[in-house]
Amino acid sequence: MSGNPPSDPTFFKDFEIHDVVYKTVGDHDISLSILVPKTLLSEVNDSHGKRPVIVRFHGGFLVGGSRTYTDWFPKWLLELAISRQAILVTPDYRLLPESNGLDILSDLNDFWSWIQHDFESALLNGYPSSTIKPDLDKVLVAGESAGGYLAAQSMLLHPEANIAAVILVYPMVHLRDRWWDESYQKPMWGSTHLPFDKVEQHLRELPDGLIVTADKRLEKGAETNRSDLAVRIVQNGKFLDFLGRQSEVFPVENISRATKLPGFVWLFHGKQDTAVPFYGSERFVEELGAQKPEVNVRFEGYEGDHGFDNDATIAEGWMTDGMTEVGKYW
């Protein structure tokens, strides 16, 4: 395996991972990882040919995280890939505050172009002994938190992706709101209000033109990382200063622009979420229902904070019915 190794190598033990550069900005390569279940690559497997696809966007407030940071990677999504013998693709993207929301949407655009035009040849190059191909009529998109933002933006802005179903996990989808734009007491994960000075120091020390697409210190377990920057930015009401205020960076405002939506959207969110407010998902679902009533939306609120689904499994409990419904569309 090349490129950026997972923070916990055993986490993906059931997958073969192939890293690919899908875009270069200046001299900065932006990569994605293709994860193929080892059972799908075995000689005795007769499931070769076209396989369904899962696209997963990582979280981190659009400020931190990376595509194979295992602490934030949903275990249930790996279970789903194995149970459906699906190919999983997870990209990195430019991060705030070094880049802005339009930069991130540009990366999203180039990622979906790569899926359409280069995915099949990348599979052939990465797994030359296999005959598997991606079934681009069976694409499931999922993302948690900031990844939910990118999953929502994918379904709203990329009709050409022909997305079959979407799973939005406590997504950042209602951003033109005082939570993101005003400074007041926000005890995120029980944190006290952190001052903005460390963000200002970070910005002062930035080399010109720096692009960041992964949080290396987080993966090494360092105490100071980009998650700390993210909390300070949100608590101090500065998030939109870095994201931007153009209409297209706001998912709610893109609902009316959407020309082709997936048949099924499943959104679940912890009611006591201290990082991304639950009411934001309520607002997004209201707008989706009002403007695009043809879309089947399953919206569920559960007891718990951000990350409440860490120990969830697709085969038991509250996830089972949702997964059954996903299967009807994907």
Sequence and secondary structure as in RCSB ss.txt:
>XXXX:A:sequence
MSGNPPSDPTFFKDFEIHDVVYKTVGDHDISLSILVPKTLLSEVNDSHGKRPVIVRFHGGFLVGGSRTYTDWFPK
WLLELAISRQAILVTPDYRLLPESNGLDILSDLNDFWSWIQHDFESALLNGYPSSTIKPDLDKVLVAGESAGGYL
AAQSMLLHPEANIAAVILVYPMVHLRDRWWDESYQKPMWGSTHLPFDKVEQHLRELPDGLIVTADKRLEKGAETN
RSDLAVRIVQNGKFLDFLGRQSEVFPVENISRATKLPGFVWLFHGKQDTAVPFYGSERFVEELGAQKPEVNVRFE
GYEGDHGFDNDATIAEGWMTDGMTEVGKYW
>XXXX:A:secstr
  SS  SSGGGGTTEEEEEEEEEEETTEEEEEEEEEEHHHHSTT    SEEEEEEEE  STTTS  TT GGGS H
HHHHHHHHHT EEEEE    TTTS HHHHHHHHHHHHHHHHHTHHHHHHHHSTT   EEEEEEEEEEEETHHHHH
HHHHHHH GGG   EEEEES     SSHHHHS S   GGG     SHHHHHHHHT  TT      HHHHTT SSS
HHHHHHHHHHTT HHHHH   GGG HHHHTTT SS  SEEEEEEETT SSS HHHHHHHHHHHHHH TTSEEEEE
EESS TTTTTT  TTSTTHHHHHHHHHHH 
